[in-house]
Amino acid sequence: MTKEHDELMELTHEEVPGYRKIFFFLIICASIYLAVILASTL
């Protein structure tokens, strides 16, 4: 390898405001949806 590729490169980006709240909201909605399906099959 050449000396240019010896160092690890890190790709970063700015955080999108509100993304984390929407992500957790969708996870909760999906969990409730799956719980309703499971409850209806019992």
mmCIF entry with sequence, helices, sheets and N, C-alpha, C, O atoms, coordinates in Angstrom:
data_MODEL
# 
_entry.id   MODEL 
# 
_entity.id                         1 
_entity.type                       polymer 
_entity.pdbx_number_of_molecules   1 
# 
_entity_poly.entity_id                      1 
_entity_poly.type                           'polypeptide(L)' 
_entity_poly.nstd_linkage                   no 
_entity_poly.nstd_monomer                   no 
_entity_poly.pdbx_seq_one_letter_code       MTKEHDELMELTHEEVPGYRKIFFFLIICASIYLAVILASTL 
_entity_poly.pdbx_seq_one_letter_code_can   MTKEHDELMELTHEEVPGYRKIFFFLIICASIYLAVILASTL 
_entity_poly.pdbx_strand_id                 A 
# 
loop_
_entity_poly_seq.entity_id 
_entity_poly_seq.num 
_entity_poly_seq.mon_id 
_entity_poly_seq.hetero 
1 1  MET n 
1 2  THR n 
1 3  LYS n 
1 4  GLU n 
1 5  HIS n 
1 6  ASP n 
1 7  GLU n 
1 8  LEU n 
1 9  MET n 
1 10 GLU n 
1 11 LEU n 
1 12 THR n 
1 13 HIS n 
1 14 GLU n 
1 15 GLU n 
1 16 VAL n 
1 17 PRO n 
1 18 GLY n 
1 19 TYR n 
1 20 ARG n 
1 21 LYS n 
1 22 ILE n 
1 23 PHE n 
1 24 PHE n 
1 25 PHE n 
1 26 LEU n 
1 27 ILE n 
1 28 ILE n 
1 29 CYS n 
1 30 ALA n 
1 31 SER n 
1 32 ILE n 
1 33 TYR n 
1 34 LEU n 
1 35 ALA n 
1 36 VAL n 
1 37 ILE n 
1 38 LEU n 
1 39 ALA n 
1 40 SER n 
1 41 THR n 
1 42 LEU n 
# 
_struct_asym.id          A 
_struct_asym.entity_id   1 
# 
loop_
_struct_conf.conf_type_id 
_struct_conf.id 
_struct_conf.pdbx_PDB_helix_id 
_struct_conf.beg_label_comp_id 
_struct_conf.beg_label_asym_id 
_struct_conf.beg_label_seq_id 
_struct_conf.pdbx_beg_PDB_ins_code 
_struct_conf.end_label_comp_id 
_struct_conf.end_label_asym_id 
_struct_conf.end_label_seq_id 
_struct_conf.pdbx_end_PDB_ins_code 
_struct_conf.beg_auth_comp_id 
_struct_conf.beg_auth_asym_id 
_struct_conf.beg_auth_seq_id 
_struct_conf.end_auth_comp_id 
_struct_conf.end_auth_asym_id 
_struct_conf.end_auth_seq_id 
_struct_conf.pdbx_PDB_helix_class 
_struct_conf.details 
_struct_conf.pdbx_PDB_helix_length 
HELX_P HELX_P1 AA1 LYS A 3  ? HIS A 5  ? LYS A 3  HIS A 5  5 ? 3  
HELX_P HELX_P2 AA2 TYR A 19 ? THR A 41 ? TYR A 19 THR A 41 1 ? 23 
# 
_struct_conf_type.id          HELX_P 
_struct_conf_type.criteria    ? 
_struct_conf_type.reference   ? 
# 
loop_
_atom_site.group_PDB 
_atom_site.id 
_atom_site.type_symbol 
_atom_site.label_atom_id 
_atom_site.label_alt_id 
_atom_site.label_comp_id 
_atom_site.label_asym_id 
_atom_site.label_entity_id 
_atom_site.label_seq_id 
_atom_site.pdbx_PDB_ins_code 
_atom_site.Cartn_x 
_atom_site.Cartn_y 
_atom_site.Cartn_z 
_atom_site.occupancy 
_atom_site.B_iso_or_equiv 
_atom_site.pdbx_formal_charge 
_atom_site.auth_seq_id 
_atom_site.auth_comp_id 
_atom_site.auth_asym_id 
_atom_site.auth_atom_id 
_atom_site.pdbx_PDB_model_num 
ATOM 1   N N  . MET A 1 1  ? 0.837   -1.187  0.000  1.00 0.00 ? 1  MET A N  1 
ATOM 2   C CA . MET A 1 1  ? 0.000   0.000   0.000  1.00 0.00 ? 1  MET A CA 1 
ATOM 3   C C  . MET A 1 1  ? 0.879   1.246   0.000  1.00 0.00 ? 1  MET A C  1 
ATOM 4   O O  . MET A 1 1  ? 2.016   1.244   0.472  1.00 0.00 ? 1  MET A O  1 
ATOM 5   N N  . THR A 1 2  ? 0.318   2.270   -0.532 1.00 0.00 ? 2  THR A N  1 
ATOM 6   C CA . THR A 1 2  ? 1.064   3.517   -0.538 1.00 0.00 ? 2  THR A CA 1 
ATOM 7   C C  . THR A 1 2  ? 0.841   4.266   0.764  1.00 0.00 ? 2  THR A C  1 
ATOM 8   O O  . THR A 1 2  ? -0.042  3.920   1.549  1.00 0.00 ? 2  THR A O  1 
ATOM 9   N N  . LYS A 1 3  ? 1.630   5.274   0.983  1.00 0.00 ? 3  LYS A N  1 
ATOM 10  C CA . LYS A 1 3  ? 1.513   6.050   2.206  1.00 0.00 ? 3  LYS A CA 1 
ATOM 11  C C  . LYS A 1 3  ? 0.188   6.804   2.271  1.00 0.00 ? 3  LYS A C  1 
ATOM 12  O O  . LYS A 1 3  ? -0.286  7.112   3.364  1.00 0.00 ? 3  LYS A O  1 
ATOM 13  N N  . GLU A 1 4  ? -0.416  7.105   1.131  1.00 0.00 ? 4  GLU A N  1 
ATOM 14  C CA . GLU A 1 4  ? -1.677  7.831   1.098  1.00 0.00 ? 4  GLU A CA 1 
ATOM 15  C C  . GLU A 1 4  ? -2.801  7.026   1.747  1.00 0.00 ? 4  GLU A C  1 
ATOM 16  O O  . GLU A 1 4  ? -3.705  7.608   2.347  1.00 0.00 ? 4  GLU A O  1 
ATOM 17  N N  . HIS A 1 5  ? -2.759  5.710   1.637  1.00 0.00 ? 5  HIS A N  1 
ATOM 18  C CA . HIS A 1 5  ? -3.836  4.857   2.112  1.00 0.00 ? 5  HIS A CA 1 
ATOM 19  C C  . HIS A 1 5  ? -3.559  4.246   3.482  1.00 0.00 ? 5  HIS A C  1 
ATOM 20  O O  . HIS A 1 5  ? -4.358  3.441   3.962  1.00 0.00 ? 5  HIS A O  1 
ATOM 21  N N  . ASP A 1 6  ? -2.457  4.603   4.116  1.00 0.00 ? 6  ASP A N  1 
ATOM 22  C CA . ASP A 1 6  ? -2.124  4.052   5.425  1.00 0.00 ? 6  ASP A CA 1 
ATOM 23  C C  . ASP A 1 6  ? -3.021  4.607   6.524  1.00 0.00 ? 6  ASP A C  1 
ATOM 24  O O  . ASP A 1 6  ? -3.302  3.906   7.497  1.00 0.00 ? 6  ASP A O  1 
ATOM 25  N N  . GLU A 1 7  ? -3.473  5.846   6.389  1.00 0.00 ? 7  GLU A N  1 
ATOM 26  C CA . GLU A 1 7  ? -4.312  6.455   7.419  1.00 0.00 ? 7  GLU A CA 1 
ATOM 27  C C  . GLU A 1 7  ? -5.773  6.122   7.154  1.00 0.00 ? 7  GLU A C  1 
ATOM 28  O O  . GLU A 1 7  ? -6.208  6.057   6.004  1.00 0.00 ? 7  GLU A O  1 
ATOM 29  N N  . LEU A 1 8  ? -6.522  5.914   8.227  1.00 0.00 ? 8  LEU A N  1 
ATOM 30  C CA . LEU A 1 8  ? -7.946  5.667   8.087  1.00 0.00 ? 8  LEU A CA 1 
ATOM 31  C C  . LEU A 1 8  ? -8.663  6.979   7.813  1.00 0.00 ? 8  LEU A C  1 
ATOM 32  O O  . LEU A 1 8  ? -8.380  8.002   8.437  1.00 0.00 ? 8  LEU A O  1 
ATOM 33  N N  . MET A 1 9  ? -9.588  6.931   6.877  1.00 0.00 ? 9  MET A N  1 
ATOM 34  C CA . MET A 1 9  ? -10.368 8.116   6.560  1.00 0.00 ? 9  MET A CA 1 
ATOM 35  C C  . MET A 1 9  ? -11.734 7.989   7.206  1.00 0.00 ? 9  MET A C  1 
ATOM 36  O O  . MET A 1 9  ? -12.303 6.897   7.241  1.00 0.00 ? 9  MET A O  1 
ATOM 37  N N  . GLU A 1 10 ? -12.270 9.087   7.717  1.00 0.00 ? 10 GLU A N  1 
ATOM 38  C CA . GLU A 1 10 ? -13.558 9.080   8.392  1.00 0.00 ? 10 GLU A CA 1 
ATOM 39  C C  . GLU A 1 10 ? -14.526 9.968   7.616  1.00 0.00 ? 10 GLU A C  1 
ATOM 40  O O  . GLU A 1 10 ? -14.241 11.134  7.345  1.00 0.00 ? 10 GLU A O  1 
ATOM 41  N N  . LEU A 1 11 ? -15.665 9.398   7.268  1.00 0.00 ? 11 LEU A N  1 
ATOM 42  C CA . LEU A 1 11 ? -16.696 10.143  6.565  1.00 0.00 ? 11 LEU A CA 1 
ATOM 43  C C  . LEU A 1 11 ? -17.709 10.640  7.590  1.00 0.00 ? 11 LEU A C  1 
ATOM 44  O O  . LEU A 1 11 ? -18.333 9.834   8.280  1.00 0.00 ? 11 LEU A O  1 
ATOM 45  N N  . THR A 1 12 ? -17.879 11.935  7.699  1.00 0.00 ? 12 THR A N  1 
ATOM 46  C CA . THR A 1 12 ? -18.804 12.503  8.670  1.00 0.00 ? 12 THR A CA 1 
ATOM 47  C C  . THR A 1 12 ? -19.848 13.352  7.961  1.00 0.00 ? 12 THR A C  1 
ATOM 48  O O  . THR A 1 12 ? -19.665 13.749  6.810  1.00 0.00 ? 12 THR A O  1 
ATOM 49  N N  . HIS A 1 13 ? -20.935 13.624  8.655  1.00 0.00 ? 13 HIS A N  1 
ATOM 50  C CA . HIS A 1 13 ? -21.981 14.479  8.113  1.00 0.00 ? 13 HIS A CA 1 
ATOM 51  C C  . HIS A 1 13 ? -22.689 15.173  9.267  1.00 0.00 ? 13 HIS A C  1 
ATOM 52  O O  . HIS A 1 13 ? -22.596 14.743  10.417 1.00 0.00 ? 13 HIS A O  1 
ATOM 53  N N  . GLU A 1 14 ? -23.384 16.229  8.952  1.00 0.00 ? 14 GLU A N  1 
ATOM 54  C CA . GLU A 1 14 ? -24.126 16.962  9.971  1.00 0.00 ? 14 GLU A CA 1 
ATOM 55  C C  . GLU A 1 14 ? -25.405 16.203  10.321 1.00 0.00 ? 14 GLU A C  1 
ATOM 56  O O  . GLU A 1 14 ? -26.033 15.599  9.451  1.00 0.00 ? 14 GLU A O  1 
ATOM 57  N N  . GLU A 1 15 ? -25.785 16.237  11.593 1.00 0.00 ? 15 GLU A N  1 
ATOM 58  C CA . GLU A 1 15 ? -27.002 15.571  12.046 1.00 0.00 ? 15 GLU A CA 1 
ATOM 59  C C  . GLU A 1 15 ? -28.223 16.340  11.546 1.00 0.00 ? 15 GLU A C  1 
ATOM 60  O O  . GLU A 1 15 ? -28.256 17.570  11.587 1.00 0.00 ? 15 GLU A O  1 
ATOM 61  N N  . VAL A 1 16 ? -29.221 15.601  11.075 1.00 0.00 ? 16 VAL A N  1 
ATOM 62  C CA . VAL A 1 16 ? -30.459 16.212  10.608 1.00 0.00 ? 16 VAL A CA 1 
ATOM 63  C C  . VAL A 1 16 ? -31.366 16.414  11.811 1.00 0.00 ? 16 VAL A C  1 
ATOM 64  O O  . VAL A 1 16 ? -31.658 15.450  12.518 1.00 0.00 ? 16 VAL A O  1 
ATOM 65  N N  . PRO A 1 17 ? -31.820 17.634  12.065 1.00 0.00 ? 17 PRO A N  1 
ATOM 66  C CA . PRO A 1 17 ? -32.678 17.883  13.232 1.00 0.00 ? 17 PRO A CA 1 
ATOM 67  C C  . PRO A 1 17 ? -33.999 17.119  13.117 1.00 0.00 ? 17 PRO A C  1 
ATOM 68  O O  . PRO A 1 17 ? -34.621 17.100  12.054 1.00 0.00 ? 17 PRO A O  1 
ATOM 69  N N  . GLY A 1 18 ? -34.420 16.494  14.209 1.00 0.00 ? 18 GLY A N  1 
ATOM 70  C CA . GLY A 1 18 ? -35.686 15.787  14.234 1.00 0.00 ? 18 GLY A CA 1 
ATOM 71  C C  . GLY A 1 18 ? -35.639 14.354  13.741 1.00 0.00 ? 18 GLY A C  1 
ATOM 72  O O  . GLY A 1 18 ? -36.617 13.623  13.895 1.00 0.00 ? 18 GLY A O  1 
ATOM 73  N N  . TYR A 1 19 ? -34.535 13.935  13.154 1.00 0.00 ? 19 TYR A N  1 
ATOM 74  C CA . TYR A 1 19 ? -34.448 12.583  12.604 1.00 0.00 ? 19 TYR A CA 1 
ATOM 75  C C  . TYR A 1 19 ? -34.583 11.521  13.691 1.00 0.00 ? 19 TYR A C  1 
ATOM 76  O O  . TYR A 1 19 ? -35.272 10.520  13.499 1.00 0.00 ? 19 TYR A O  1 
ATOM 77  N N  . ARG A 1 20 ? -33.929 11.734  14.829 1.00 0.00 ? 20 ARG A N  1 
ATOM 78  C CA . ARG A 1 20 ? -33.949 10.741  15.913 1.00 0.00 ? 20 ARG A CA 1 
ATOM 79  C C  . ARG A 1 20 ? -35.365 10.557  16.458 1.00 0.00 ? 20 ARG A C  1 
ATOM 80  O O  . ARG A 1 20 ? -35.775 9.426   16.721 1.00 0.00 ? 20 ARG A O  1 
ATOM 81  N N  . LYS A 1 21 ? -36.120 11.647  16.633 1.00 0.00 ? 21 LYS A N  1 
ATOM 82  C CA . LYS A 1 21 ? -37.482 11.551  17.141 1.00 0.00 ? 21 LYS A CA 1 
ATOM 83  C C  . LYS A 1 21 ? -38.369 10.782  16.167 1.00 0.00 ? 21 LYS A C  1 
ATOM 84  O O  . LYS A 1 21 ? -39.158 9.933   16.583 1.00 0.00 ? 21 LYS A O  1 
ATOM 85  N N  . ILE A 1 22 ? -38.246 11.072  14.884 1.00 0.00 ? 22 ILE A N  1 
ATOM 86  C CA . ILE A 1 22 ? -39.051 10.382  13.867 1.00 0.00 ? 22 ILE A CA 1 
ATOM 87  C C  . ILE A 1 22 ? -38.685 8.908   13.811 1.00 0.00 ? 22 ILE A C  1 
ATOM 88  O O  . ILE A 1 22 ? -39.562 8.056   13.674 1.00 0.00 ? 22 ILE A O  1 
ATOM 89  N N  . PHE A 1 23 ? -37.393 8.599   13.916 1.00 0.00 ? 23 PHE A N  1 
ATOM 90  C CA . PHE A 1 23 ? -36.937 7.210   13.890 1.00 0.00 ? 23 PHE A CA 1 
ATOM 91  C C  . PHE A 1 23 ? -37.551 6.412   15.037 1.00 0.00 ? 23 PHE A C  1 
ATOM 92  O O  . PHE A 1 23 ? -38.076 5.320   14.818 1.00 0.00 ? 23 PHE A O  1 
ATOM 93  N N  . PHE A 1 24 ? -37.490 6.947   16.261 1.00 0.00 ? 24 PHE A N  1 
ATOM 94  C CA . PHE A 1 24 ? -38.054 6.237   17.404 1.00 0.00 ? 24 PHE A CA 1 
ATOM 95  C C  . PHE A 1 24 ? -39.569 6.151   17.322 1.00 0.00 ? 24 PHE A C  1 
ATOM 96  O O  . PHE A 1 24 ? -40.150 5.146   17.732 1.00 0.00 ? 24 PHE A O  1 
ATOM 97  N N  . PHE A 1 25 ? -40.218 7.183   16.801 1.00 0.00 ? 25 PHE A N  1 
ATOM 98  C CA . PHE A 1 25 ? -41.662 7.149   16.611 1.00 0.00 ? 25 PHE A CA 1 
ATOM 99  C C  . PHE A 1 25 ? -42.053 6.025   15.651 1.00 0.00 ? 25 PHE A C  1 
ATOM 100 O O  . PHE A 1 25 ? -43.021 5.307   15.901 1.00 0.00 ? 25 PHE A O  1 
ATOM 101 N N  . LEU A 1 26 ? -41.312 5.869   14.563 1.00 0.00 ? 26 LEU A N  1 
ATOM 102 C CA . LEU A 1 26 ? -41.616 4.805   13.598 1.00 0.00 ? 26 LEU A CA 1 
ATOM 103 C C  . LEU A 1 26 ? -41.343 3.420   14.181 1.00 0.00 ? 26 LEU A C  1 
ATOM 104 O O  . LEU A 1 26 ? -42.074 2.474   13.887 1.00 0.00 ? 26 LEU A O  1 
ATOM 105 N N  . ILE A 1 27 ? -40.307 3.289   14.999 1.00 0.00 ? 27 ILE A N  1 
ATOM 106 C CA . ILE A 1 27 ? -40.025 2.012   15.658 1.00 0.00 ? 27 ILE A CA 1 
ATOM 107 C C  . ILE A 1 27 ? -41.164 1.649   16.604 1.00 0.00 ? 27 ILE A C  1 
ATOM 108 O O  . ILE A 1 27 ? -41.578 0.490   16.653 1.00 0.00 ? 27 ILE A O  1 
ATOM 109 N N  . ILE A 1 28 ? -41.676 2.621   17.352 1.00 0.00 ? 28 ILE A N  1 
ATOM 110 C CA . ILE A 1 28 ? -42.792 2.375   18.272 1.00 0.00 ? 28 ILE A CA 1 
ATOM 111 C C  . ILE A 1 28 ? -44.042 1.989   17.487 1.00 0.00 ? 28 ILE A C  1 
ATOM 112 O O  . ILE A 1 28 ? -44.750 1.057   17.867 1.00 0.00 ? 28 ILE A O  1 
ATOM 113 N N  . CYS A 1 29 ? -44.319 2.706   16.385 1.00 0.00 ? 29 CYS A N  1 
ATOM 114 C CA . CYS A 1 29 ? -45.485 2.374   15.552 1.00 0.00 ? 29 CYS A CA 1 
ATOM 115 C C  . CYS A 1 29 ? -45.376 0.964   14.985 1.00 0.00 ? 29 CYS A C  1 
ATOM 116 O O  . CYS A 1 29 ? -46.360 0.224   14.980 1.00 0.00 ? 29 CYS A O  1 
ATOM 117 N N  . ALA A 1 30 ? -44.209 0.587   14.515 1.00 0.00 ? 30 ALA A N  1 
ATOM 118 C CA . ALA A 1 30 ? -44.010 -0.749  13.959 1.00 0.00 ? 30 ALA A CA 1 
ATOM 119 C C  . ALA A 1 30 ? -44.178 -1.812  15.048 1.00 0.00 ? 30 ALA A C  1 
ATOM 120 O O  . ALA A 1 30 ? -44.746 -2.873  14.790 1.00 0.00 ? 30 ALA A O  1 
ATOM 121 N N  . SER A 1 31 ? -43.694 -1.541  16.252 1.00 0.00 ? 31 SER A N  1 
ATOM 122 C CA . SER A 1 31 ? -43.834 -2.489  17.355 1.00 0.00 ? 31 SER A CA 1 
ATOM 123 C C  . SER A 1 31 ? -45.300 -2.674  17.733 1.00 0.00 ? 31 SER A C  1 
ATOM 124 O O  . SER A 1 31 ? -45.745 -3.798  17.969 1.00 0.00 ? 31 SER A O  1 
ATOM 125 N N  . ILE A 1 32 ? -46.048 -1.579  17.792 1.00 0.00 ? 32 ILE A N  1 
ATOM 126 C CA . ILE A 1 32 ? -47.482 -1.670  18.107 1.00 0.00 ? 32 ILE A CA 1 
ATOM 127 C C  . ILE A 1 32 ? -48.208 -2.442  17.010 1.00 0.00 ? 32 ILE A C  1 
ATOM 128 O O  . ILE A 1 32 ? -49.060 -3.280  17.304 1.00 0.00 ? 32 ILE A O  1 
ATOM 129 N N  . TYR A 1 33 ? -47.882 -2.170  15.761 1.00 0.00 ? 33 TYR A N  1 
ATOM 130 C CA . TYR A 1 33 ? -48.490 -2.869  14.631 1.00 0.00 ? 33 TYR A CA 1 
ATOM 131 C C  . TYR A 1 33 ? -48.239 -4.375  14.721 1.00 0.00 ? 33 TYR A C  1 
ATOM 132 O O  . TYR A 1 33 ? -49.157 -5.172  14.529 1.00 0.00 ? 33 TYR A O  1 
ATOM 133 N N  . LEU A 1 34 ? -47.007 -4.756  15.010 1.00 0.00 ? 34 LEU A N  1 
ATOM 134 C CA . LEU A 1 34 ? -46.686 -6.179  15.127 1.00 0.00 ? 34 LEU A CA 1 
ATOM 135 C C  . LEU A 1 34 ? -47.367 -6.804  16.343 1.00 0.00 ? 34 LEU A C  1 
ATOM 136 O O  . LEU A 1 34 ? -47.783 -7.962  16.293 1.00 0.00 ? 34 LEU A O  1 
ATOM 137 N N  . ALA A 1 35 ? -47.483 -6.048  17.432 1.00 0.00 ? 35 ALA A N  1 
ATOM 138 C CA . ALA A 1 35 ? -48.177 -6.555  18.620 1.00 0.00 ? 35 ALA A CA 1 
ATOM 139 C C  . ALA A 1 35 ? -49.653 -6.790  18.325 1.00 0.00 ? 35 ALA A C  1 
ATOM 140 O O  . ALA A 1 35 ? -50.223 -7.779  18.788 1.00 0.00 ? 35 ALA A O  1 
ATOM 141 N N  . VAL A 1 36 ? -50.279 -5.902  17.565 1.00 0.00 ? 36 VAL A N  1 
ATOM 142 C CA . VAL A 1 36 ? -51.700 -6.076  17.178 1.00 0.00 ? 36 VAL A CA 1 
ATOM 143 C C  . VAL A 1 36 ? -51.864 -7.304  16.303 1.00 0.00 ? 36 VAL A C  1 
ATOM 144 O O  . VAL A 1 36 ? -52.810 -8.070  16.485 1.00 0.00 ? 36 VAL A O  1 
ATOM 145 N N  . ILE A 1 37 ? -50.968 -7.502  15.365 1.00 0.00 ? 37 ILE A N  1 
ATOM 146 C CA . ILE A 1 37 ? -51.042 -8.695  14.511 1.00 0.00 ? 37 ILE A CA 1 
ATOM 147 C C  . ILE A 1 37 ? -50.866 -9.957  15.345 1.00 0.00 ? 37 ILE A C  1 
ATOM 148 O O  . ILE A 1 37 ? -51.599 -10.928 15.160 1.00 0.00 ? 37 ILE A O  1 
ATOM 149 N N  . LEU A 1 38 ? -49.905 -9.952  16.258 1.00 0.00 ? 38 LEU A N  1 
ATOM 150 C CA . LEU A 1 38 ? -49.682 -11.114 17.108 1.00 0.00 ? 38 LEU A CA 1 
ATOM 151 C C  . LEU A 1 38 ? -50.908 -11.384 17.987 1.00 0.00 ? 38 LEU A C  1 
ATOM 152 O O  . LEU A 1 38 ? -51.313 -12.535 18.148 1.00 0.00 ? 38 LEU A O  1 
ATOM 153 N N  . ALA A 1 39 ? -51.488 -10.344 18.546 1.00 0.00 ? 39 ALA A N  1 
ATOM 154 C CA . ALA A 1 39 ? -52.648 -10.508 19.423 1.00 0.00 ? 39 ALA A CA 1 
ATOM 155 C C  . ALA A 1 39 ? -53.868 -11.014 18.643 1.00 0.00 ? 39 ALA A C  1 
ATOM 156 O O  . ALA A 1 39 ? -54.680 -11.765 19.182 1.00 0.00 ? 39 ALA A O  1 
ATOM 157 N N  . SER A 1 40 ? -53.994 -10.613 17.400 1.00 0.00 ? 40 SER A N  1 
ATOM 158 C CA . SER A 1 40 ? -55.153 -11.050 16.615 1.00 0.00 ? 40 SER A CA 1 
ATOM 159 C C  . SER A 1 40 ? -55.021 -12.508 16.161 1.00 0.00 ? 40 SER A C  1 
ATOM 160 O O  . SER A 1 40 ? -56.025 -13.138 15.829 1.00 0.00 ? 40 SER A O  1 
ATOM 161 N N  . THR A 1 41 ? -53.813 -13.046 16.140 1.00 0.00 ? 41 THR A N  1 
ATOM 162 C CA . THR A 1 41 ? -53.626 -14.435 15.721 1.00 0.00 ? 41 THR A CA 1 
ATOM 163 C C  . THR A 1 41 ? -53.783 -15.417 16.878 1.00 0.00 ? 41 THR A C  1 
ATOM 164 O O  . THR A 1 41 ? -53.871 -16.624 16.653 1.00 0.00 ? 41 THR A O  1 
ATOM 165 N N  . LEU A 1 42 ? -53.820 -14.922 18.100 1.00 0.00 ? 42 LEU A N  1 
ATOM 166 C CA . LEU A 1 42 ? -53.949 -15.826 19.261 1.00 0.00 ? 42 LEU A CA 1 
ATOM 167 C C  . LEU A 1 42 ? -55.370 -16.247 19.501 1.00 0.00 ? 42 LEU A C  1 
ATOM 168 O O  . LEU A 1 42 ? -55.641 -17.002 20.435 1.00 0.00 ? 42 LEU A O  1 
# 
